[in-house]
């Protein structure tokens, strides 16, 4: 799982390990570097750019949805329209 600096807490990393996935999250400045394959680290910017484009949709950035279904619907719509735009 690739994540940005917003997910750097040890609790988040532990939860990711507990479900059987290896986290690839940049460490904070005071933490030791995380060993990961180079291709993951080199391609992390794709994930961060995708989230930046999706956050242009105000409903996603501010999480106006009351339920997980409505948030996922807006997220899918935004991703589909972003894919059509490209």
Buried (B, 14 or more C-beta within 10 A) or exposed (E): BBBEEEBBEEEBBEEBEEEEEEBBBBEEEEEEEBEBEEEEEEEBEEBEEEEEEBEEBEBBEEEEBEEEEEBEEBBEEBBEEBEEEE
